[in-house]
Amino acid sequence: MLAYKAMAVVGFYGKHCLSNFSDHAIIVDDQHYPTVEHYFQTMKFVAATAVADDVIDNAISNNSGNTINDNKDNTSIISNNEIAKYIHHAATPDEAQALAKRYKQYRRADWSDVKDQIMLLALQVKLETHTDIRELLLSTGQAQLVETSPVDDYWGIGANCQGLNRMGQLWMSLRASLLPPQ
């Protein structure tokens, strides 16, 4: 007879302390961020081109006398540094995320290549800063950590529970680094 041992699973989402939206501030490069989500969303615009090339090209090709601040949907073109500042100082992590979505066309070009490293750094800082996070993470033992987001199939498991769960994977990697070698 075969015996199966069920793997323990710890799910998290929303304001759970393993979530980016939890009220656990971090300091990176001497900058205070109210949450990991504030930091992560801000980093989408740091080191990116100041104004999207297509906006500049469009303004030049129109040659209508309009300035770069005039565009078809009546929104001002702002620099990536200004966008980053707005996100950094957003009142809530939800607002930080919404602002980043609003300005996603100005996101840094290398974002897909660097987002996992940026998230890992943020989680490491959170772990080093907050002993409650470290204790909770270690208390999960060998459980699989799963971000149960119903809408995010990259960082979480998504609506169909088939997502990549990168957030859970990063936390499990950090947990493994805290444990003595076996």
C-alpha positions in Angstrom: 0.0 0.0 0.0 1.3 3.5 -0.9 1.2 6.2 1.7 0.9 9.8 0.7 1.9 12.7 2.8 -0.1 15.8 2.1 2.1 18.9 1.5 1.2 21.8 3.8 0.2 25.0 2.0 0.2 28.5 3.4 -1.8 31.0 1.4 -1.5 34.7 1.6 -3.1 37.7 0.0 -4.3 41.2 0.7 -2.9 42.7 4.0 -1.3 39.4 5.1 2.2 40.1 6.3 3.8 38.2 3.4 1.9 40.4 1.0 3.3 43.5 -0.6 0.3 45.4 0.7 1.0 44.7 4.4 1.8 47.7 6.6 5.5 46.9 6.8 7.7 49.8 5.7 11.1 49.3 4.1 14.1 51.5 3.5 16.0 51.0 0.3 18.9 53.3 -0.8 18.0 55.7 2.1 14.5 56.0 0.9 11.5 55.1 3.1 8.6 53.2 1.5 5.4 52.6 3.4 5.0 49.1 1.9 6.8 46.8 -0.5 4.1 47.6 -3.0 5.1 51.3 -2.9 8.7 50.4 -3.6 8.0 47.8 -6.3 5.6 50.1 -8.2 8.0 53.1 -7.9 10.8 51.1 -9.3 8.8 50.6 -12.6 9.7 54.2 -13.4 13.1 54.7 -11.9 15.9 54.6 -14.5 13.5 54.7 -17.4 13.5 57.2 -20.3 12.1 60.5 -19.1 9.4 60.7 -21.8 8.3 57.9 -24.0 9.9 58.2 -27.5 6.6 57.7 -29.3 5.1 60.7 -27.5 8.0 62.9 -28.5 7.9 61.6 -32.1 4.1 62.2 -32.2 4.5 65.8 -30.9 7.3 66.5 -33.4 5.5 65.0 -36.4 2.2 66.8 -35.6 4.1 70.2 -35.9 0.8 71.8 -34.9 2.3 74.3 -32.5 1.2 72.2 -29.6 3.7 71.7 -26.8 4.8 68.3 -25.6 2.3 68.8 -22.7 -0.7 68.7 -25.1 -1.8 65.3 -26.2 -4.9 63.6 -27.6 -6.4 62.6 -24.2 -5.7 65.9 -22.4 -3.4 64.4 -19.9 -0.1 66.1 -19.1 3.1 64.2 -20.0 5.2 64.0 -16.9 8.6 62.7 -16.4 9.3 59.2 -15.0 10.8 60.8 -11.9 7.6 62.7 -11.3 5.6 59.5 -11.8 7.9 57.6 -9.4 7.5 60.4 -6.8 3.7 60.3 -7.0 3.7 56.5 -6.6 6.3 56.6 -3.8 4.1 59.0 -1.8 0.7 57.4 -2.7 -1.6 57.2 0.3 -2.1 53.5 0.1 -0.5 50.5 -1.7 -3.7 50.2 -3.8 -3.2 53.8 -5.0 0.5 53.1 -5.7 -0.6 50.2 -7.9 -3.3 52.1 -9.6 -0.9 55.0 -10.5 1.6 52.5 -11.9 -1.1 51.0 -14.1 -2.3 54.4 -15.2 1.2 55.3 -16.4 2.3 51.9 -17.6 3.2 53.2 -21.1 6.1 55.1 -19.4 7.5 52.1 -17.5 11.2 51.4 -17.9 12.1 49.3 -20.9 13.9 46.6 -19.0 11.1 46.0 -16.5 10.4 42.4 -17.5 14.0 41.6 -17.1 14.5 43.2 -13.6 11.2 42.9 -11.8 12.0 39.6 -10.1 15.3 40.9 -8.8 13.6 44.1 -7.6 10.9 42.1 -5.8 13.5 39.8 -4.2 15.5 42.8 -2.9 12.3 44.3 -1.5 11.3 41.1 0.3 14.9 40.6 1.6 14.8 44.1 3.1 11.3 43.5 4.6 12.6 40.2 6.1 15.7 41.9 7.6 13.7 44.9 8.9 10.8 43.1 10.6 11.4 40.3 13.0 7.7 39.3 12.9 8.1 38.5 9.2 11.2 36.4 9.8 9.4 34.5 12.7 6.3 33.9 10.6 8.3 32.8 7.6 10.4 30.3 9.6 7.2 29.0 11.3 5.9 27.9 7.9 8.5 25.1 8.0 8.5 23.3 4.6 5.0 24.4 3.6 4.4 25.6 0.1 3.8 29.4 0.2 1.1 30.5 -2.2 0.0 34.0 -3.1 -3.7 33.4 -3.6 -4.4 36.4 -5.7 -7.4 35.7 -8.0 -6.3 38.3 -10.5 -2.5 37.9 -10.7 -1.2 34.8 -12.5 2.4 35.9 -12.4 3.1 36.8 -8.8 0.1 34.7 -7.6 -1.9 31.7 -8.7 -4.6 33.7 -10.6 -8.2 32.8 -11.1 -7.6 29.3 -12.4 -5.0 28.4 -9.7 -2.5 27.7 -12.4 -0.4 30.9 -12.1 3.3 31.0 -11.6 3.2 32.0 -7.9 6.5 33.9 -8.2 5.8 35.7 -4.9 5.5 32.4 -3.1 8.6 31.0 -4.8 10.6 34.1 -3.8 9.5 33.8 -0.1 10.3 30.0 -0.1 13.8 30.9 -1.5 14.3 33.4 1.3 13.1 30.9 3.9 15.5 28.3 2.6 18.4 30.8 2.9 17.5 31.2 6.6 17.5 27.5 7.4 20.7 25.5 8.3 21.9 23.2 5.5 20.5 19.7 5.7 
